[in-house]
Amino acid sequence: MILVLGATGFLGKRVIKKLEESNVSYHASSLSLGCDLMNYDDTNDLFKMINPQYVINCSAFVGGIDFGYTYPADLFLKNTMMTVNILEASKNQGIKRLINPISNCAYPGEASLFKESEFWNGPLHESVQVYGSVRKLSTIGSWAYAKQHNLDVMNLILSNMYGPGDHFEEKRSHALGALIMKMVKARIEEEEEVVVWGTGLPVREWLFVDDGAESLIRGLDIPKSLDPINIGVGKGISIRELANLIKSETRYEGNLVFDETKPDGAPFKTVDGSIGKNIFNWSPEKDFIEGIKETVKWYENSIEGMNNES
């Protein structure tokens, strides 16, 4: 039995879909399904009731740059509490393996290509200081529980994920989702310009959510490792290039205005996925342009459906 935490979220839904396609037995859990992972008793009771062999943790409290600046204490408290409760419940129940995805914002802020050997080599970028730190904290917790309790935790570092079903909210969306949302809205309302935060120079690597889900499931069967493993292709795109690509795919004909008074975030977020490719004998497969097309189409259909309902 596989217990999927955060099963109703962006990543969790795709993990569930893949497990169902493979006829794998699972139990789905999330806050909306009645389990608050910030509550120790709730978490421990869930693990006792399900008695899983494996746990895939897709739970997280996260948002974009503005969200991180606005709610740093919430990001710290909620993610830390969930991490500790999941580790403790996993230890108590004696699970065979916990799959723990980590954001690439846990890497040092000055790195241009994120390599596992450099994970601890410097401070985080100020824009992700809190969320990156709590994700890095989860790797420390994994190490501690492995050493003292022999808990098997697989920490997989995922690039920025995107795809159908992503967060399309003003505060919580990352750059790609926010750009799609803004440009579709601007096209419909015939706005003359769309404002993009920052200079447009930062480079981001994007991982299609289905590839992210696939890596978590494959992580159940790879050799045990205490070291984090990157999942990615090592190829990024600047925010300016991304904005122009999305402008084309959304058929927006207005102007893009880059507001340089707004923060850029880290200059680079691309990962070296070569170690992961060798260990998994697999690497992310989705073509980026095709992924953007699918995401734009999904978002346009979703808002059309909401408009029809209203």
KATA-V698461 format. One line per field, one symbol per residue. phi: phi as a letter, one per 30 degrees, with the letter a starting at -180 (. if undefined). psi: psi as a letter, one per 20 degrees, with the letter a starting at -180 (. if undefined). burial: # if it has 24 or more other ideal C-beta (glycine too) atoms within 12 Angstrom, else .. A space follows every 10 residues. Layout:
phi->???
psi->???
burial->???
This chain:
phi->.ccccidcde dedddeeddd dchcdbbcba ddcjccddcd dedddddddd hddbbcccda cbadeddddd bdddeddddd ddeddddddd ddciddaccb dbdddddedc dcbdcedcec cldddedbed ddddddeddd ddddddddbh dcbcccccde cbkeiddbbe dcddeddddd ddddddddch ddbbccdidi decbcbcded dddddddddd cdedadddbd clcibcbddd ddddddeddc idcdccccdd dcddiddbbb cdcddddddd habecddddd ddeddddddd dddddddddd
psi->pppoqkijag ghhhggghgg hjlpprppqr gijjooiiog gggghghggh lqhqpoojqq oqaaghghhh lhgggggghg gggghggghg ghilqhpppn qpqiiiqqhi qhooqhijhj krqrqhhkgg ghghhhhhhg gggghgghjk popoopoqrp qrrpjromqg hiqaggghgg gghgghggjl qhqppppaij hqpqqppphh hggghgghih irqqpiqqpq oaikprpqhg ggghghgghi kpjaqpooni iqqhaqhqmq qojhgggggi lqrphppggh ggghgggggg hghgghhhh.
burial->.######.## #########. .....##### #...####.. .###.##..# .#.####### #####.##.. .#..#..### ########## #.#.#.#### #########. #.####..#. ...##.#### ########## ###.##.... ########## ########.. .######### ####.##... ...#.###.# .######### ########## .#..###### ########## ###.###.## .#.#.#.#.. ...####### ###.##..## ..##.#.#.. ######.### ..........
